[in-house]
Amino acid sequence: MRYSNKLILLTLSTIALILVVESHRTIPSEEEKEEMEKLLNYLNKPAGKSFQTEHGYILDCIDIQKQLAFDHPLLKNHSIKLKPTIIPKWTKDNNTSHKSNSLPFRQDGISCPVGTVIVKRIILEDLIQAQRLKSLGFNYPRQISSKDDKKIDLTGHHFATISYKDYHYGAKGNINVWNPNVSPDQFSLAAMTVSGDEGFQSISAGWIVYPGLYHNNQSRLFTYWTADGNNKTHCYNTLCPGFVHVSTKYAIGMLVQPVSIYDGQQYQLEVSIYQQDHVTGDWWFVLNNEPIGYWPKSLFKPQGLADGASAVFWGGEVYSSVKEKSPSMGSGHFPQEGYKKAAYVNGLKIITDITKEISSPLASALKTVADSPNCYNVKKILGVGEYWSRAILFGGPGGCTF
């Protein structure tokens, strides 16, 4: 099928899905169901092997050359990279004595053959809730002013973050993992975001709890990217072309286990997003030393992420409607309670130039933002050692109405 025909199909099906989302009281017609089924068949590429997980979702082993990414018109003649050409030193650190990592859930017996990648199968609920996330404002730039210096409407969204706003080629952070208490029409997440073009081009990765999509209060690995301020190009996880998946171990959207225990064992995701070199300019997503995949340079514009980034954010975000009590963020406890009780992001690092020189951001360049400090707050930590010299504690119990 030619790309133009696929695009038409996507457009028609998405319209049908929006109708379903906005009319919860009605059952989709047979025609709408047929369009949805066509869209699912398009998004889910033929699998060489499939696995039903004990948590209810299906993992498919897809031919790496035939994955959804390459349906993007800018990637027609793209030569796939199986791993980064340059790996920053932080991804080679084998000293794990300071922490225990969380890993996306893996079930015994799940293994994809050489030449394939592992992806979570997309179902109808994924598409409906992706549209729902869009309507909730999930696709707006994080903590970024619009180009005319007017704040974008983020009603219902609340943040507790730290930012570094200077030119760089990537960043890293160890994101503490929790399962906050969240209602079906809310979400709570912790992530790292690199951005350019005043936030109109951005890439995010971390964990999210969104019961409306996953039907439980368990953390899932997520990514999000946009190349134009979410006008036409924006994608949650792998629900649209663009991100090139290379991992045979971990699929985006998988359950993240184990999670941290209050005043007990702590777990985290080591997230790094970086541009590998001047030649390719691809943005790689590496999780706990495992390259998950990359966003090709061709997806972005020169004034945005095609040649470096201008800001990075670490921390938490929640959403709830103005009529509903807000959900908890992080562990559900304020930063003042300290380590093992409040959520953290530590080991904050940036790549200052294309030669991949790693450094800790200047303390004076790190700015905290908590838009609702009575419900959620953030505390900058300037301690000692590689992991706590630059860090934050963040979060809060929520339960607020705005």
Backbone hydrogen bonds in HBPLUS format (Angstrom, degrees):
<---DONOR---> <-ACCEPTOR-->    atom                        ^
c    i                          cat <-CA-CA->   ^        H-A-AA   ^      H-
h    n   atom  resd res      DA  || num        DHA   H-A  angle D-A-AA Bond
n    s   type  num  typ     dist DA aas  dist angle  dist       angle   num
A0006-LYS N   A0002-ARG O   3.07 MM   4  6.43 154.3  2.14 149.5 157.5     1
A0007-LEU N   A0003-TYR O   2.81 MM   4  6.07 153.6  1.88 153.6 161.3     2
A0008-ILE N   A0004-SER O   3.05 MM   4  6.32 154.8  2.12 144.2 150.2     3
A0009-LEU N   A0005-ASN O   2.98 MM   4  6.24 161.2  2.02 147.2 152.4     4
A0010-LEU N   A0006-LYS O   2.81 MM   4  6.09 159.4  1.85 151.9 157.7     5
A0011-THR N   A0007-LEU O   2.91 MM   4  6.15 160.8  1.94 149.4 154.3     6
A0012-LEU N   A0008-ILE O   2.94 MM   4  6.19 171.0  1.94 158.8 160.2     7
A0013-SER N   A0009-LEU O   2.95 MM   4  6.04 165.5  1.97 152.4 156.9     8
A0014-THR N   A0010-LEU O   2.84 MM   4  5.94 157.4  1.89 150.1 156.6     9
A0015-ILE N   A0011-THR O   3.06 MM   4  6.28 158.6  2.10 150.2 155.3    10
A0016-ALA N   A0012-LEU O   3.15 MM   4  6.45 157.0  2.20 144.3 150.3    11
A0017-LEU N   A0013-SER O   2.88 MM   4  6.20 152.8  1.96 147.9 156.0    12
A0018-ILE N   A0014-THR O   2.88 MM   4  6.16 156.4  1.93 152.6 158.4    13
A0019-LEU N   A0015-ILE O   3.09 MM   4  6.37 154.7  2.15 147.0 153.5    14
A0020-VAL N   A0016-ALA O   3.11 MM   4  6.47 148.3  2.21 143.0 151.5    15
A0020-VAL N   A0017-LEU O   3.04 MM   3  5.02 116.1  2.46  92.9 108.5    16
A0021-VAL N   A0017-LEU O   2.90 MM   4  6.24 161.2  1.94 154.2 159.0    17
A0022-GLU N   A0018-ILE O   2.93 MM   4  6.12 161.7  1.96 154.6 158.6    18
A0023-SER N   A0020-VAL O   3.17 MM   3  5.22 155.0  2.23 102.0 109.6    19
A0026-THR N   A0023-SER O   3.13 MM   3  5.78 170.3  2.14 121.5 124.5    20
A0033-LYS N   A0029-SER O   2.91 MM   4  6.17 160.2  1.95 151.2 157.1    21
A0034-GLU N   A0030-GLU O   2.92 MM   4  6.12 149.7  2.02 142.1 150.2    22
A0035-GLU N   A0031-GLU O   3.00 MM   4  6.31 155.8  2.06 147.3 153.1    23
A0036-MET N   A0032-GLU O   2.92 MM   4  6.17 157.5  1.97 150.1 156.6    24
A0037-GLU N   A0033-LYS O   2.90 MM   4  6.12 155.4  1.97 146.5 153.3    25
A0038-LYS N   A0034-GLU O   2.97 MM   4  6.22 152.9  2.04 146.0 153.2    26
A0039-LEU N   A0035-GLU O   2.99 MM   4  6.25 154.9  2.06 145.4 152.2    27
A0040-LEU N   A0036-MET O   2.94 MM   4  6.25 159.4  1.98 151.7 157.0    28
A0041-ASN N   A0037-GLU O   2.95 MM   4  6.17 156.4  2.01 146.5 152.9    29
A0042-TYR N   A0038-LYS O   2.99 MM   4  6.24 142.1  2.14 142.0 152.2    30
A0042-TYR N   A0039-LEU O   3.13 MM   3  5.05 122.7  2.47  92.2 106.9    31
A0043-LEU N   A0039-LEU O   2.90 MM   4  6.19 159.8  1.94 154.0 159.1    32
A0044-ASN N   A0040-LEU O   2.90 MM   4  5.92 165.2  1.92 153.3 157.2    33
A0048-GLY N   A0061-CYS O   2.87 MM  13  5.65 157.6  1.92 175.9 170.9    34
A0061-CYS N   A0049-LYS O   2.83 MM  12  5.20 158.9  1.88 162.1 159.1    35
A0051-PHE N   A0059-LEU O   2.81 MM   8  5.16 149.2  1.90 149.6 158.9    36
A0059-LEU N   A0051-PHE O   2.87 MM   8  5.16 162.4  1.91 151.4 156.1    37
A0053-THR N   A0057-TYR O   2.98 MM   4  5.71 170.3  1.99 168.2 170.3    38
A0056-GLY N   A0053-THR O   3.14 MM   3  5.53 165.3  2.16 113.7 115.2    39
A0121-ARG N   A0058-ILE O   2.82 MM  63  5.48 175.6  1.82 157.8 159.2    40
A0060-ASP N   A0119-VAL O   2.82 MM  59  5.40 166.5  1.83 165.4 166.3    41
A0119-VAL N   A0060-ASP O   2.95 MM  59  5.40 160.7  1.99 154.6 161.0    42
A0062-ILE N   A0117-VAL O   2.89 MM  55  5.37 158.1  1.93 159.7 158.5    43
A0117-VAL N   A0062-ILE O   2.82 MM  55  5.37 146.5  1.93 144.3 154.0    44
A0066-LYS N   A0063-ASP O   2.87 MM   3  5.29 154.1  1.94 114.9 123.5    45
A0064-ILE N   A0115-GLY O   3.01 MM  51  5.89 175.3  2.01 140.3 141.8    46
A0070-PHE N   A0067-GLN O   3.27 MM   3  6.28 149.6  2.36 128.1 130.9    47
A0071-ASP N   A0068-LEU O   2.95 MM   3  5.61 166.4  1.97 128.2 129.7    48
A0072-HIS N   A0069-ALA O   3.17 MM   3  6.01 163.4  2.20 120.5 124.1    49
A0075-LEU N   A0072-HIS O   2.95 MM   3  5.42 162.7  1.98 119.3 124.8    50
A0078-HIS N   A0075-LEU O   3.32 MM   3  4.88 167.2  2.34 104.8 103.9    51
A0091-THR N   A0088-PRO O   3.02 MM   3  5.90 153.4  2.09 126.4 131.7    52
A0092-LYS N   A0089-LYS O   2.90 MM   3  5.32 163.4  1.93 118.1 123.0    53
A0099-LYS N   A0096-THR O   3.32 MM   3  5.77 171.8  2.33 116.0 118.2    54
A0102-SER N   A0268-GLN O   2.69 MM 166  5.18 172.6  1.70 141.1 141.8    55
A0103-LEU N   A0257-GLN O   3.19 MM 154  5.92 158.1  2.24 143.3 141.8    56
A0257-GLN N   A0103-LEU O   3.34 MM 154  5.92 165.2  2.36 142.1 140.0    57
A0105-PHE N   A0255-LEU O   2.50 MM 150  5.23 168.2  1.51 156.8 161.5    58
A0110-ILE N   A0107-GLN O   3.18 MM   3  5.93 150.3  2.27 147.5 146.9    59
A0116-THR N   A0113-PRO O   3.21 MM   3  5.85 142.0  2.36 140.8 139.9    60
A0118-ILE N   A0247-SER O   3.27 MM 129  6.64 163.6  2.30 148.7 151.4    61
A0126-ASP N   A0123-ILE O   2.98 MM   3  5.39 128.1  2.26 107.9 121.1    62
A0127-LEU N   A0124-LEU O   3.07 MM   3  5.33 118.1  2.47 101.8 115.9    63
A0128-ILE N   A0124-LEU O   3.05 MM   4  6.38 163.3  2.07 157.2 161.9    64
A0129-GLN N   A0125-GLU O   2.93 MM   4  6.00 169.5  1.94 151.7 154.9    65
A0130-ALA N   A0126-ASP O   2.89 MM   4  5.98 138.8  2.06 138.3 149.9    66
A0131-GLN N   A0127-LEU O   3.11 MM   4  6.35 154.3  2.17 144.6 150.0    67
A0132-ARG N   A0128-ILE O   2.94 MM   4  6.26 144.7  2.07 137.9 149.1    68
A0133-LEU N   A0129-GLN O   2.76 MM   4  6.02 154.1  1.82 145.4 151.0    69
A0134-LYS N   A0130-ALA O   3.07 MM   4  6.34 152.7  2.15 140.3 147.5    70
A0135-SER N   A0131-GLN O   2.97 MM   4  6.32 154.8  2.03 146.6 153.0    71
A0136-LEU N   A0132-ARG O   2.93 MM   4  6.24 135.2  2.14 144.0 157.2    72
A0136-LEU N   A0133-LEU O   3.10 MM   3  4.97 127.6  2.39  91.4 105.6    73
A0138-PHE N   A0133-LEU O   2.94 MM   5  5.29 159.4  1.98 159.3 152.5    74
A0137-GLY N   A0134-LYS O   3.01 MM   3  5.23 156.9  2.07 105.7 113.1    75
A0140-TYR N   A0137-GLY O   3.15 MM   3  5.59 165.2  2.17 119.6 119.7    76
A0146-SER N   A0150-LYS O   3.20 MM   4  5.59 160.7  2.24 140.0 142.4    77
A0149-ASP N   A0146-SER O   2.84 MM   3  5.26 149.6  1.93 121.9 123.5    78
A0157-HIS N   A0154-LEU O   2.94 MM   3  5.44 162.9  1.97 137.3 141.1    79
A0320-SER N   A0156-GLY O   3.07 MM 164  5.18 146.9  2.18 130.8 140.5    80
A0158-HIS N   A0318-VAL O   3.02 MM 160  5.39 153.0  2.09 145.4 149.3    81
A0318-VAL N   A0158-HIS O   2.97 MM 160  5.39 151.2  2.05 149.2 157.6    82
A0160-ALA N   A0316-GLY O   3.09 MM 156  5.33 154.0  2.16 145.5 143.7    83
A0316-GLY N   A0160-ALA O   3.03 MM 156  5.33 160.8  2.07 140.9 139.3    84
A0161-THR N   A0369-VAL O   2.90 MM 208  5.32 156.4  1.95 153.3 157.6    85
A0369-VAL N   A0161-THR O   2.83 MM 208  5.32 156.8  1.89 149.7 151.3    86
A0162-ILE N   A0314-TRP O   2.87 MM 152  5.46 150.9  1.96 155.6 165.3    87
A0314-TRP N   A0162-ILE O   2.97 MM 152  5.46 157.8  2.02 157.4 164.4    88
A0163-SER N   A0367-LYS O   2.82 MM 204  5.26 151.4  1.90 137.9 146.8    89
A0367-LYS N   A0163-SER O   3.01 MM 204  5.26 157.5  2.06 143.3 149.4    90
A0164-TYR N   A0312-VAL O   2.94 MM 148  5.36 152.5  2.02 154.7 161.3    91
A0312-VAL N   A0164-TYR O   2.93 MM 148  5.36 138.4  2.11 141.8 154.4    92
A0168-HIS N   A0309-ALA O   2.93 MM 141  5.40 152.6  2.00 148.0 151.8    93
A0309-ALA N   A0168-HIS O   2.80 MM 141  5.40 159.6  1.84 162.5 165.5    94
A0169-TYR N   A0351-ILE O   2.88 MM 182  5.20 162.7  1.91 149.1 154.0    95
A0275-GLN N   A0169-TYR O   2.93 MM 106  5.48 165.5  1.95 143.7 147.2    96
A0351-ILE N   A0170-GLY O   2.97 MM 181  5.25 151.2  2.05 141.0 137.8    97
A0171-ALA N   A0273-ILE O   2.91 MM 102  5.71 151.8  1.99 150.9 156.2    98
A0273-ILE N   A0171-ALA O   3.05 MM 102  5.71 156.4  2.11 158.3 165.7    99
A0172-LYS N   A0349-LYS O   3.05 MM 177  5.13 148.7  2.15 136.1 135.0   100
A0349-LYS N   A0172-LYS O   3.20 MM 177  5.13 161.5  2.23 137.4 138.9   101
A0173-GLY N   A0271-VAL O   2.98 MM  98  5.56 149.8  2.08 154.7 164.0   102
A0271-VAL N   A0173-GLY O   3.00 MM  98  5.56 164.7  2.03 160.5 157.6   103
A0174-ASN N   A0346-ASN O   2.87 MM 172  5.23 169.5  1.88 158.7 160.0   104
A0346-ASN N   A0174-ASN O   3.13 MM 172  5.23 148.3  2.24 136.6 139.2   105
A0175-ILE N   A0269-LEU O   2.80 MM  94  5.08 153.4  1.87 153.4 147.2   106
A0269-LEU N   A0175-ILE O   2.84 MM  94  5.08 152.1  1.92 131.6 138.2   107
A0176-ASN N   A0344-TYR O   2.98 MM 168  5.36 165.8  2.00 162.8 164.2   108
A0177-VAL N   A0267-TYR O   2.94 MM  90  5.77 164.2  1.97 139.6 141.3   109
A0260-SER N   A0177-VAL O   2.91 MM  83  5.88 169.7  1.92 147.3 150.7   110
A0328-SER N   A0181-ASN O   3.39 MM 147  5.74 162.8  2.42 157.0 158.6   111
A0186-GLN N   A0183-SER O   3.05 MM   3  5.39 152.3  2.13 128.2 126.4   112
A0187-PHE N   A0319-TYR O   3.38 MM 132  5.40 151.5  2.46 128.8 134.8   113
A0319-TYR N   A0187-PHE O   2.94 MM 132  5.40 146.3  2.05 155.2 154.1   114
A0188-SER N   A0209-VAL O   3.09 MM  21  5.36 152.7  2.16 145.1 153.4   115
A0209-VAL N   A0188-SER O   2.84 MM  21  5.36 161.4  1.87 159.6 166.1   116
A0189-LEU N   A0317-GLU O   2.87 MM 128  5.43 162.9  1.89 164.9 169.2   117
A0317-GLU N   A0189-LEU O   3.06 MM 128  5.43 154.2  2.12 140.6 143.8   118
A0190-ALA N   A0207-TRP O   3.05 MM  17  5.64 158.5  2.10 154.7 159.0   119
A0207-TRP N   A0190-ALA O   2.99 MM  17  5.64 154.6  2.06 164.7 168.6   120
A0191-ALA N   A0315-GLY O   2.97 MM 124  5.84 156.8  2.02 166.1 168.7   121
A0315-GLY N   A0191-ALA O   3.15 MM 124  5.84 146.7  2.27 159.5 167.8   122
A0192-MET N   A0205-ALA O   2.99 MM  13  5.70 156.6  2.04 154.2 158.5   123
A0205-ALA N   A0192-MET O   3.07 MM  13  5.70 148.6  2.18 151.1 160.8   124
A0193-THR N   A0313-PHE O   2.89 MM 120  5.10 156.5  1.95 143.6 150.4   125
A0313-PHE N   A0193-THR O   2.81 MM 120  5.10 151.7  1.89 145.0 154.5   126
A0194-VAL N   A0203-ILE O   2.95 MM   9  5.48 153.8  2.02 158.4 162.6   127
A0203-ILE N   A0194-VAL O   2.92 MM   9  5.48 153.6  1.99 158.6 166.4   128
A0195-SER N   A0311-ALA O   2.95 MM 116  5.29 161.9  1.99 145.3 145.1   129
A0310-SER N   A0195-SER O   2.85 MM 115  6.09 149.3  1.95 143.8 153.7   130
A0311-ALA N   A0195-SER O   3.14 MM 116  5.29 137.4  2.33 153.2 148.6   131
A0196-GLY N   A0201-GLN O   2.82 MM   5  5.29 154.8  1.89 155.3 160.3   132
A0199-GLY N   A0196-GLY O   2.99 MM   3  5.23 128.9  2.26 103.2 116.9   133
A0201-GLN N   A0196-GLY O   3.20 MM   5  5.29 147.6  2.31 153.6 146.0   134
A0200-PHE N   A0197-ASP O   3.00 MM   3  5.32 165.5  2.02 114.0 117.7   135
A0229-GLY N   A0200-PHE O   2.46 MM  29  3.80 140.1  1.61 140.9 133.0   136
A0202-SER N   A0226-THR O   3.06 MM  24  5.53 150.7  2.15 139.1 147.0   137
A0226-THR N   A0202-SER O   3.02 MM  24  5.53 152.0  2.10 152.5 155.8   138
A0204-SER N   A0224-TYR O   2.75 MM  20  5.07 157.5  1.80 159.5 163.0   139
A0224-TYR N   A0204-SER O   3.03 MM  20  5.07 147.2  2.14 136.1 135.6   140
A0206-GLY N   A0222-PHE O   3.15 MM  16  5.66 153.9  2.22 153.2 155.0   141
A0222-PHE N   A0206-GLY O   2.96 MM  16  5.66 164.0  1.98 147.4 148.3   142
A0208-ILE N   A0220-ARG O   2.93 MM  12  5.40 146.7  2.05 142.5 153.1   143
A0220-ARG N   A0208-ILE O   2.95 MM  12  5.40 146.9  2.06 137.2 146.9   144
A0213-LEU N   A0210-TYR O   3.02 MM   3  5.78 150.7  2.11 122.0 128.7   145
A0214-TYR N   A0210-TYR O   3.03 MM   4  6.21 173.9  2.04 155.4 157.2   146
A0215-HIS N   A0211-PRO O   2.71 MM   4  4.32 142.4  1.85 120.9 124.6   147
A0256-VAL N   A0219-SER O   2.98 MM  37  5.59 159.0  2.02 144.0 141.2   148
A0221-LEU N   A0254-MET O   2.97 MM  33  5.70 159.9  2.01 163.0 166.0   149
A0253-GLY N   A0221-LEU O   2.83 MM  32  5.01 132.4  2.06 127.0 142.1   150
A0237-ASN N   A0223-THR O   2.80 MM  14  4.83 175.7  1.81 144.2 142.7   151
A0225-TRP N   A0235-CYS O   3.16 MM  10  5.54 148.6  2.27 140.2 149.7   152
A0235-CYS N   A0225-TRP O   2.92 MM  10  5.54 150.4  2.01 156.5 164.4   153
A0231-ASN N   A0228-ASP O   3.34 MM   3  5.72 152.2  2.42 106.3 113.2   154
A0239-LEU N   A0236-TYR O   3.31 MM   3  6.19 160.0  2.35 142.5 147.3   155
A0244-VAL N   A0294-TYR O   2.81 MM  50  5.29 171.5  1.82 163.6 160.7   156
A0294-TYR N   A0244-VAL O   2.92 MM  50  5.29 148.8  2.02 139.1 147.6   157
A0246-VAL N   A0292-ILE O   2.91 MM  46  5.70 173.0  1.91 137.6 140.0   158
A0247-SER N   A0292-ILE O   3.30 MM  45  4.80 149.3  2.40 132.2 125.1   159
A0254-MET N   A0251-ALA O   3.23 MM   3  5.82 149.5  2.33 137.4 137.0   160
A0261-ILE N   A0265-GLN O   2.98 MM   4  5.56 159.5  2.02 160.6 167.0   161
A0264-GLY N   A0261-ILE O   2.83 MM   3  4.85 148.4  1.93 137.2 129.0   162
A0263-ASP N   A0340-LYS O   2.65 MM  77  4.75 165.9  1.67 149.2 147.8   163
A0288-ASN N   A0270-GLU O   2.90 MM  18  4.82 163.3  1.93 139.5 144.6   164
A0272-SER N   A0286-VAL O   3.04 MM  14  5.27 151.4  2.13 156.5 161.1   165
A0286-VAL N   A0272-SER O   2.92 MM  14  5.27 170.1  1.93 156.9 160.2   166
A0274-TYR N   A0284-TRP O   3.08 MM  10  5.42 149.7  2.17 140.8 149.7   167
A0284-TRP N   A0274-TYR O   2.76 MM  10  5.42 156.8  1.82 162.9 155.1   168
A0276-GLN N   A0282-ASP O   3.13 MM   6  6.14 153.4  2.20 165.8 169.1   169
A0281-GLY N   A0277-ASP O   2.96 MM   4  5.27 125.9  2.26 130.4 145.2   170
A0283-TRP N   A0295-TRP O   2.96 MM  12  5.09 172.6  1.97 146.8 146.4   171
A0295-TRP N   A0283-TRP O   2.81 MM  12  5.09 155.4  1.86 144.5 149.9   172
A0285-PHE N   A0293-GLY O   2.90 MM   8  5.63 169.7  1.91 162.5 161.0   173
A0292-ILE N   A0285-PHE O   2.90 MM   7  5.73 158.0  1.94 156.5 163.9   174
A0287-LEU N   A0290-GLU O   2.93 MM   3  5.14 165.5  1.95 143.1 138.8   175
A0290-GLU N   A0287-LEU O   2.83 MM   3  5.14 162.5  1.86 117.8 123.1   176
A0299-LEU N   A0296-PRO O   3.10 MM   3  5.87 168.6  2.11 122.2 125.9   177
A0300-PHE N   A0297-LYS O   2.99 MM   3  5.77 167.1  2.00 127.5 131.3   178
A0304-GLY N   A0301-LYS O   2.88 MM   3  5.25 156.0  1.94 114.2 122.0   179
A0306-ALA N   A0301-LYS O   3.21 MM   5  5.36 155.2  2.28 142.5 135.2   180
A0324-GLU N   A0321-SER O   3.14 MM   3  5.42 165.4  2.17 112.6 117.2   181
A0326-SER N   A0400-CYS O   2.75 MM  74  5.18 156.6  1.80 139.0 146.1   182
A0399-GLY N   A0326-SER O   2.73 MM  73  4.87 170.6  1.73 134.7 136.8   183
A0329-MET N   A0396-GLY O   2.95 MM  67  5.35 170.3  1.96 160.3 162.2   184
A0332-GLY N   A0329-MET O   2.99 MM   3  5.23 150.2  2.09 133.0 128.8   185
A0396-GLY N   A0329-MET O   3.28 MM  67  5.35 160.4  2.32 130.0 129.5   186
A0337-GLU N   A0334-PHE O   3.14 MM   3  5.98 165.4  2.17 123.0 126.9   187
A0338-GLY N   A0335-PRO O   2.95 MM   3  5.65 157.2  2.00 122.1 128.4   188
A0341-LYS N   A0338-GLY O   3.13 MM   3  5.72 151.3  2.21 131.6 137.2   189
A0342-ALA N   A0338-GLY O   2.87 MM   4  5.63 161.8  1.90 164.9 166.7   190
A0394-PHE N   A0343-ALA O   2.89 MM  51  5.48 156.7  1.94 137.6 144.1   191
A0345-VAL N   A0392-ILE O   3.08 MM  47  5.44 149.5  2.18 140.9 145.9   192
A0392-ILE N   A0345-VAL O   2.92 MM  47  5.44 148.2  2.02 145.9 156.2   193
A0347-GLY N   A0387-TYR O   2.77 MM  40  4.03 148.7  1.86 135.2 131.3   194
A0348-LEU N   A0390-ARG O   3.21 MM  42  5.44 170.5  2.22 149.5 147.6   195
A0350-ILE N   A0359-SER O   2.93 MM   9  5.63 161.1  1.97 164.9 170.7   196
A0359-SER N   A0350-ILE O   3.04 MM   9  5.63 154.7  2.11 160.8 167.0   197
A0352-THR N   A0357-GLU O   3.13 MM   5  5.95 150.5  2.22 166.0 168.4   198
A0356-LYS N   A0353-ASP O   2.95 MM   3  5.77 155.2  2.01 125.5 129.3   199
A0365-ALA N   A0362-LEU O   2.89 MM   3  5.20 144.5  2.02 107.5 118.7   200
A0366-LEU N   A0363-ALA O   3.26 MM   3  5.50 160.7  2.30 106.6 112.4   201
A0375-CYS N   A0372-SER O   2.85 MM   3  5.63 159.7  1.89 127.0 133.7   202
A0376-TYR N   A0372-SER O   2.84 MM   4  5.82 168.5  1.85 154.3 158.1   203
A0377-ASN N   A0395-GLY O   3.01 MM  18  5.60 164.7  2.04 138.1 138.1   204
A0395-GLY N   A0377-ASN O   2.96 MM  18  5.60 136.7  2.16 160.4 166.0   205
A0379-LYS N   A0393-LEU O   2.78 MM  14  5.21 156.3  1.84 159.0 164.0   206
A0393-LEU N   A0379-LYS O   3.01 MM  14  5.21 151.5  2.10 143.1 152.2   207
A0381-ILE N   A0391-ALA O   2.74 MM  10  4.91 169.4  1.75 144.3 140.5   208
A0391-ALA N   A0381-ILE O   3.06 MM  10  4.91 145.8  2.18 147.9 148.6   209
A0383-GLY N   A0388-TRP O   2.72 MM   5  5.07 143.7  1.85 152.4 143.7   210
A0389-SER N   A0385-GLY O   3.10 MM   4  5.58 124.3  2.43 145.7 150.0   211
